[in-house]
Amino acid sequence: MDSQNTFFDIRNFTFGKSTAESEIHSLNKYFVSTPTYLSAKNDNLRKVFYVGHRGAGKSALFNQLIYEYEESQNFILLSITPEEYSYGIFKNIEHDFFDMKAIYGVVWHFTLMVALFKATLSFFEKKKNIKKHKESIKIIKGYLEENSLLEGENGIKTLIKYLKKFDVSKIGINVSHIKLNELYEDDEQKLLNLFQMEEIRRPLKAFKEIIEKYPAFVFIDELDTGWDNSVESHHFIYGLFYAVNKLKKVNNLNIFLSLRKDMYNNLPILYTDAEKIRDDIEVIHWSHDNLKALIGYRIMNFLPQNISRHYLYHQAIDIIFEDEVLDYIIEHTLHRPREVIQFCNESLDKLKNSRFLNLSSLNRISFEIINLVEMDFYQARIGELCEEYKYQYPNMRDFLNLFEDALEEYSYNDFIYYLLSKVLIYDKTNHEKWAEHYKENIEELAKDLYEMGFIKILGLPFTKYYAYYEVSFNSFKSLENIRIHKLFYTALKPKNK
């Protein structure tokens, strides 16, 4: 390595921000083309629902796709964000609406269509030279203006406005028994018109004509923000799923919806037709090599150009990290891009502010630096994981703390026995419903701990330990061994026997 080319002031270096929202205008410079991204770009392979844990790169994927479709200037684009549409915003607005799945379904359908109408107008305002579809645009714009949906109307206001129309006292009938597939048998025309969204029939037809020439892409990201596992939150998300399944049937209308992994695990509860959408689901996983490329591309981007032009990304890694340090960082995470970037940035900050920094020579992140950073990082990660699963497993941190005396490796049967002993101890003091359930279903808890990343598994046909982000596995009874993930094993400071 030529020191003349590689010397620079590392105090000015960064790995960039760890959240896609903070890098919306620069992410394309160092975006990694993962298998999920390549499938999403392919008309025959793309899915509708993109599932991943927090920090798995769902927003980054959507932002990159939006960037590329905007560059082409031939598509109508709509980005649905939690700032305007999330359940967290909805539940904070005082309301007493009739809480029924069917109503939420049609209200979400209406809301997304109105948003698409507005996105269509925006598209044509930028395309003044397009002569076709003027009559269709006139119809869409006329509808929005007549119903005061054009100016100063954000997403959640549109949703609530239509929801208010389902005022049962004004309609004067009992709708609790209604199912969407039975509506055509109902005699109440007013209610029927609401469920059929009769008022947008004409602009909807105009919209469908337009997207035959200019396909539309809708990106719905993190609308589960604020989800609290309440009945209302279930209905809110159900309504969104129902609407998405309606819209995806429209020719040339492409839907991308991100979904947190913990909500995906609750899918049968949230959405009664969950099995019907399995083929439309893409679960986002990152390989070790892809995560290494992620950091390598960021290094190339943030290095001075006179240095980066001499190297490929895997060579640039050696400018910032000593041998095997980045591999160690990745293996001590749950393979989520956000946490890998955070780990790297915290290590870099420690280097910049430590006695190890010597600007007279090349400075790299070493294992000495990692040793100063890792324990605080692991503790923070455990806290974030417990926060992520707080509705499924209240007080999960108290349960994990019981693993302080754990071994790193167990036979499968020994781990099940050990796990049961911890559940029994925990249940004596905490009395959580989930702990009571798992006393009789302990193997289910082992599977859930695997899905959370707490344990890795070994068993035929595998020749090494795998985590959930490396292989999907359901038949736990054929497993031979269990290993506690290095992140948790290190953070909980177990004592080997």
C-alpha positions in Angstrom: 0.0 0.0 0.0 1.5 3.4 -1.1 1.5 5.6 1.9 1.8 8.7 -0.3 -1.5 7.9 -1.8 -3.2 6.7 1.4 -2.2 9.3 3.9 -5.1 11.6 4.8 -6.5 13.3 7.9 -8.8 10.6 9.3 -10.5 13.2 11.5 -12.3 14.3 8.4 -13.5 10.9 7.4 -16.9 9.4 8.0 -18.9 6.3 7.0 -22.0 8.4 6.5 -25.3 8.3 8.3 -26.8 5.0 9.4 -30.4 5.8 8.3 -31.6 6.1 4.7 -33.8 9.0 5.5 -30.8 11.0 6.5 -29.0 10.3 3.2 -31.9 10.5 0.7 -29.9 12.7 -1.7 -26.6 10.9 -1.5 -27.4 7.2 -1.0 -27.3 6.4 -4.7 -23.6 7.1 -4.7 -22.8 4.0 -2.6 -25.9 1.9 -2.8 -25.2 -1.9 -2.9 -27.0 -3.9 -5.5 -28.4 -6.8 -3.4 -30.5 -9.7 -4.7 -33.6 -8.0 -3.2 -32.8 -4.9 -5.2 -32.2 -6.8 -8.4 -35.5 -8.6 -8.0 -37.4 -5.4 -7.3 -36.1 -3.9 -10.6 -37.3 -7.0 -12.5 -41.0 -6.8 -13.7 -41.3 -10.6 -13.4 -39.6 -11.0 -10.0 -40.6 -8.0 -8.0 -42.8 -8.5 -4.9 -45.3 -6.3 -3.1 -44.4 -6.7 0.6 -40.8 -6.1 1.6 -40.2 -7.5 5.1 -37.2 -6.9 7.4 -36.2 -6.1 10.9 -35.5 -2.5 11.9 -32.4 -1.2 10.1 -32.5 -4.0 7.4 -32.5 -1.5 4.6 -36.2 -1.3 3.6 -36.2 2.5 3.3 -32.8 2.5 1.5 -34.2 0.1 -1.1 -37.3 2.2 -1.7 -35.2 5.5 -1.8 -32.9 4.0 -4.4 -35.8 2.7 -6.6 -37.5 6.1 -6.4 -34.3 7.8 -7.4 -33.9 5.6 -10.4 -37.5 5.9 -11.5 -37.3 9.7 -11.2 -34.3 9.7 -13.4 -36.2 8.0 -16.2 -39.0 10.7 -16.0 -41.5 8.2 -17.5 -43.3 7.0 -14.4 -45.8 8.4 -12.0 -44.4 8.1 -8.6 -46.0 8.2 -5.2 -44.1 8.0 -1.9 -46.3 7.3 1.2 -44.3 8.1 4.3 -45.0 7.9 8.1 -44.9 11.7 8.3 -48.3 11.9 6.8 -50.0 8.5 7.1 -48.7 6.4 10.0 -50.8 4.7 12.6 -48.9 6.8 15.2 -50.3 10.0 13.7 -53.8 8.5 13.3 -54.1 7.3 16.9 -53.0 10.7 18.2 -55.9 12.4 16.5 -59.0 12.5 18.7 -61.6 10.2 17.1 -64.4 7.8 17.8 -64.9 6.2 14.4 -66.7 3.0 13.9 -64.0 0.4 14.3 -64.6 -2.2 11.6 -62.1 -3.9 9.3 -64.2 -3.5 6.2 -64.5 0.2 6.7 -60.7 0.6 7.1 -60.2 -1.4 4.0 -62.3 0.9 1.7 -61.1 4.1 3.4 -57.4 3.1 2.8 -58.3 2.2 -0.8 -59.9 5.6 -1.3 -57.0 7.5 0.4 -54.4 5.8 -1.7 -56.3 6.5 -4.9 -56.7 10.2 -4.0 -52.9 10.3 -3.4 -52.3 8.7 -6.8 -54.6 11.3 -8.4 -52.5 14.1 -6.9 -49.3 12.4 -8.0 -50.6 12.1 -11.5 -51.4 15.8 -11.6 -47.9 16.6 -10.3 -46.4 14.4 -13.0 -48.2 16.2 -15.9 -47.4 19.6 -14.5 -43.8 18.8 -15.0 -44.5 17.4 -18.5 -46.1 20.4 -20.2 -45.2 19.1 -23.6 -47.4 16.0 -23.3 -50.5 16.6 -25.5 -52.4 13.3 -24.8 -54.6 12.6 -21.8 -55.7 16.3 -21.3 -59.3 15.2 -20.9 -58.4 12.6 -18.3 -56.3 15.1 -16.4 -59.2 17.5 -16.4 -61.5 14.9 -14.9 -59.0 14.1 -12.1 -58.3 17.7 -11.3 -62.0 18.6 -11.4 -62.8 15.9 -8.9 -60.0 16.9 -6.5 -61.0 20.6 -6.7 -64.7 20.0 -6.2 -64.0 17.9 -3.1 -61.4 20.2 -1.6 -58.8 17.5 -1.8 -56.1 19.4 -3.7 -54.8 22.2 -1.5 -53.6 21.8 2.1 -54.8 18.2 2.3 -52.3 15.7 3.8 -52.8 12.0 3.7 -54.2 11.4 7.2 -56.8 14.2 6.7 -58.0 12.5 3.5 -58.3 9.2 5.3 -60.2 10.8 8.2 -62.5 12.8 5.9 -63.7 9.6 4.1 -63.8 7.7 7.4 -66.2 10.3 8.8 -68.7 9.5 6.0 -69.2 6.1 7.6 -71.2 7.7 10.4 -73.5 4.9 11.4 -76.0 7.1 13.2 -76.6 9.1 10.0 -76.8 6.0 7.8 -79.1 4.6 10.4 -78.3 0.9 10.0 -76.3 -1.8 11.8 -73.1 -2.5 9.7 -71.4 -4.8 12.2 -72.3 -7.9 10.3 -71.2 -6.6 6.9 -68.4 -8.4 5.0 -66.9 -6.9 1.9 -67.9 -9.8 -0.3 -71.6 -9.4 0.8 -72.0 -5.7 0.1 -73.8 -6.2 -3.2 -76.6 -7.9 -1.3 -77.1 -4.9 0.9 -80.2 -2.7 0.3 -78.7 0.5 1.8 -77.6 2.5 -1.3 -75.8 5.2 0.6 -73.6 2.7 2.4 -73.1 0.7 -0.7 -71.9 3.8 -2.6 -69.4 4.5 0.1 -68.0 1.0 0.0 -67.9 1.0 -3.8 -66.2 4.4 -3.7 -68.8 5.6 -6.3 -67.7 9.2 -6.1 -64.3 8.3 -7.7 -65.5 6.0 -10.4 -65.0 8.6 -13.2 -61.5 9.9 -12.1 -60.4 6.3 -11.5 -61.3 5.3 -15.0 -59.3 8.4 -16.3 -56.3 7.4 -14.1 -56.3 3.8 -15.5 -56.2 5.2 -19.0 -53.2 7.4 -18.2 -51.1 4.6 -16.6 -51.5 2.5 -19.7 -48.9 4.9 -21.1 -47.2 6.1 -17.9 -47.0 3.3 -15.3 -47.3 4.3 -11.7 -45.2 3.1 -8.8 -46.3 3.5 -5.2 -43.9 3.2 -2.3 -45.4 2.7 1.2 -42.8 2.9 3.9 -43.0 2.4 7.7 -46.7 3.1 8.1 -46.5 0.7 11.0 -44.8 3.5 13.0 -46.7 3.8 16.3 -48.3 0.3 16.0 -49.1 -0.9 19.5 -50.8 -4.3 18.9 -54.2 -2.8 19.8 -57.4 -3.9 18.1 -57.6 -0.6 16.3 -54.0 -0.8 15.1 -54.8 -4.3 13.7 -57.7 -2.9 11.8 -55.7 0.1 10.6 -53.0 -2.2 9.1 -55.6 -4.7 7.8 -57.2 -1.9 5.9 -53.9 -1.0 4.4 -53.2 -4.6 3.3 -56.7 -4.8 1.9 -56.2 -1.7 -0.2 -52.8 -2.7 -1.4 -54.2 -6.1 -2.6 -56.9 -4.2 -4.5 -54.5 -1.8 -6.1 -51.9 -4.4 -7.2 -54.6 -5.9 -9.5 -54.6 -2.7 -11.6 -52.6 -3.0 -14.7 -49.4 -1.0 -14.7 -49.8 0.0 -11.1 -46.9 -1.3 -9.0 -47.0 -1.3 -5.2 -44.1 -1.6 -2.8 -44.9 -1.8 0.9 -42.3 -2.2 3.7 -43.2 -4.3 6.8 -41.3 -4.8 10.0 -40.4 -8.4 10.8 -42.3 -8.4 14.1 -45.4 -7.4 12.3 -44.8 -10.0 9.7 -44.7 -12.6 12.5 -48.1 -11.4 13.5 -49.5 -11.5 10.0 -52.1 -14.2 10.5 -53.6 -12.1 13.3 -53.4 -8.8 11.4 -54.6 -10.1 8.1 -57.0 -13.0 7.8 -56.1 -13.7 4.2 -52.3 -13.9 5.0 -51.8 -17.1 3.1 -53.0 -15.3 -0.1 -50.1 -12.8 0.0 -47.2 -15.2 0.8 -46.1 -15.2 -2.9 -45.9 -11.4 -2.8 -43.5 -11.3 0.1 -39.8 -10.7 -0.1 -37.8 -11.1 3.2 -34.7 -8.8 3.2 -31.5 -10.5 4.3 -27.9 -9.3 4.0 -25.0 -11.6 3.5 -21.5 -11.0 5.0 -20.1 -10.1 1.6 -22.9 -7.6 0.8 -22.4 -5.9 4.2 -18.6 -5.7 3.5 -19.4 -4.2 0.1 -21.7 -1.7 1.8 -18.9 -0.4 4.0 -16.4 -0.6 1.2 -18.5 1.6 -1.2 -19.0 4.1 1.6 -15.2 4.3 2.2 -14.6 4.9 -1.5 -17.2 7.7 -1.5 -15.9 9.5 1.6 -12.2 9.1 0.9 -10.4 12.0 -0.9 -10.7 11.4 -4.6 -6.9 11.4 -5.2 -6.8 8.2 -2.9 -10.1 6.4 -3.8 -9.4 6.4 -7.6 -6.5 4.0 -7.0 -8.5 1.3 -5.3 -11.4 -1.1 -5.6 -13.8 -1.2 -2.7 -12.3 -4.3 -1.1 -8.9 -2.7 -1.2 -10.2 0.6 0.2 -11.4 -1.3 3.3 -7.7 -1.9 4.2 -7.1 1.8 4.3 -9.5 2.2 7.2 -9.5 -1.2 9.0 -6.7 -3.4 10.1 -6.8 -7.0 9.0 -10.0 -9.0 9.9 -11.5 -6.1 11.9 -14.4 -5.4 9.6 -15.1 -9.1 9.4 -15.2 -9.2 13.3 -17.6 -6.2 13.3 -20.0 -7.8 10.9 -20.1 -11.1 12.7 -20.9 -9.3 16.0 -24.0 -7.8 14.5 -27.4 -9.2 13.4 -26.4 -8.4 9.8 -28.5 -5.2 9.6 -26.9 -2.4 7.5 -27.8 0.3 10.0 -26.1 -1.4 13.0 -23.0 -2.3 11.0 -22.7 1.4 10.0 -23.3 2.5 13.6 -20.6 0.1 14.9 -18.1 1.4 12.3 -18.9 5.0 13.1 -18.6 4.5 16.8 -15.3 2.8 16.3 -14.1 5.6 14.1 -15.2 8.2 16.7 -13.2 6.3 19.4 -10.2 6.3 17.2 -10.5 10.1 16.5 -10.7 10.9 20.2 -8.2 8.4 21.5 -4.5 8.3 22.3 -4.1 5.9 19.4 -4.5 8.7 16.9 -1.2 9.7 15.4 -1.4 11.9 12.3 2.2 11.3 11.4 1.3 7.8 10.1 -1.6 5.9 8.6 -4.3 5.3 11.3 -6.7 2.4 11.0 -9.4 1.0 13.2 -7.8 -1.9 15.1 -9.0 -4.5 17.6 -7.7 -2.3 20.4 -10.3 0.3 19.3 -13.0 -2.4 18.9 -12.4 -3.6 22.5 -13.1 0.0 23.7 -16.3 0.3 21.8 -18.0 -3.1 21.6 -19.5 -3.6 25.0 -21.5 -0.3 25.0 -22.5 -1.1 21.4 -23.8 -4.5 22.3 -25.7 -3.3 25.3 -27.4 -0.6 23.1 -28.3 -3.2 20.5 -29.9 -5.5 23.1 -32.0 -2.5 24.3 -33.0 -1.7 20.7 -34.0 -5.3 20.1 -36.1 -5.4 23.2 -37.8 -2.2 22.1 -38.5 -3.7 18.7 -40.3 -6.6 20.3 -41.8 -4.8 23.2 -45.4 -5.6 22.2 -44.8 -9.3 21.6 -42.5 -9.7 24.6 -42.9 -7.0 27.3 -39.9 -6.8 29.7 -37.8 -9.0 27.4 -34.7 -7.4 28.7 -35.4 -8.9 32.2 -35.7 -12.3 30.6 -32.4 -12.0 28.6 -30.5 -10.9 31.7 -31.2 -14.4 33.1 -28.7 -15.7 30.5 -25.7 -14.3 32.3 -24.6 -17.9 33.3 -25.2 -19.3 29.8 -22.7 -21.4 27.9 -22.0 -20.3 24.4 -22.9 -23.7 22.9 -25.4 -26.4 23.8 -26.8 -29.6 22.4 -30.3 -28.9 21.2 -32.0 -30.9 24.1 -29.8 -29.3 26.7 -30.6 -25.8 25.4 -34.4 -26.5 25.5 -34.1 -27.7 29.1 -32.0 -24.6 30.0 -34.4 -22.3 28.2 -37.4 -23.8 30.1 -35.6 -23.3 33.4 -35.2 -19.6 32.5 -38.8 -19.2 31.5 -39.9 -20.7 34.8 -37.7 -18.4 36.8 -38.9 -15.4 34.8 -42.5 -16.3 35.2 -42.3 -16.4 39.0 -41.6 -12.7 39.2 -42.9 -11.1 35.9 -46.2 -13.0 35.2 -46.2 -12.1 31.5 -48.7 -13.8 29.2 -46.0 -14.8 26.8 -44.0 -16.5 29.5 -47.0 -18.4 30.6 -47.7 -19.6 27.1 -44.1 -20.8 26.5 -44.0 -22.9 29.6 -46.1 -25.4 27.6 -44.6 -24.5 24.2 -40.9 -24.1 24.9 -39.8 -25.1 21.4 -41.8 -22.3 19.9 -39.7 -19.9 22.1 -36.5 -21.4 20.7 -37.8 -20.7 17.2 -38.7 -17.1 18.1 -35.2 -16.6 19.6 -33.8 -17.8 16.4 -35.9 -15.3 14.4 -34.7 -12.6 16.7 -31.1 -13.5 16.2 -30.4 -14.6 19.8 -29.3 -18.1 18.8 -27.7 -19.8 15.8 -28.4 -23.4 14.8 -26.4 -26.5 13.7 -27.9 -29.7 12.3 -28.1 -31.7 9.1 -27.6 -30.8 6.4 -25.6 -27.9 7.8 -21.9 -28.1 8.5 -21.6 -24.8 10.5 -23.8 -22.6 12.7 -26.3 -20.4 10.9 -28.4 -17.4 12.0 -31.9 -16.5 10.7 -30.4 -14.0 8.2 -28.4 -16.8 6.6 -30.9 -19.6 6.4 -34.6 -20.2 7.0 -35.3 -23.2 9.1 -38.5 -24.6 10.6 -37.9 -28.2 11.7 -36.1 -27.6 14.9 -36.4 -31.2 16.1 -33.7 -32.2 13.7 -31.2 -29.8 15.1 -28.1 -31.0 16.9 -26.6 -27.9 18.5 -27.5 -24.3 19.5 -25.0 -21.5 19.9 -25.8 -18.1 21.5 -25.0 -15.3 19.0 -21.7 -13.6 19.7 -23.4 -10.2 20.2 -25.6 -11.5 23.1 -23.0 -13.9 24.5 -20.5 -11.1 24.8 -22.9 -8.5 26.1 -24.5 -10.7 28.8 -21.0 -11.7 30.0 -21.8 -15.4 30.6 -19.4 -17.5 32.6 -18.1 -20.7 31.0 -18.4 -23.7 33.2 
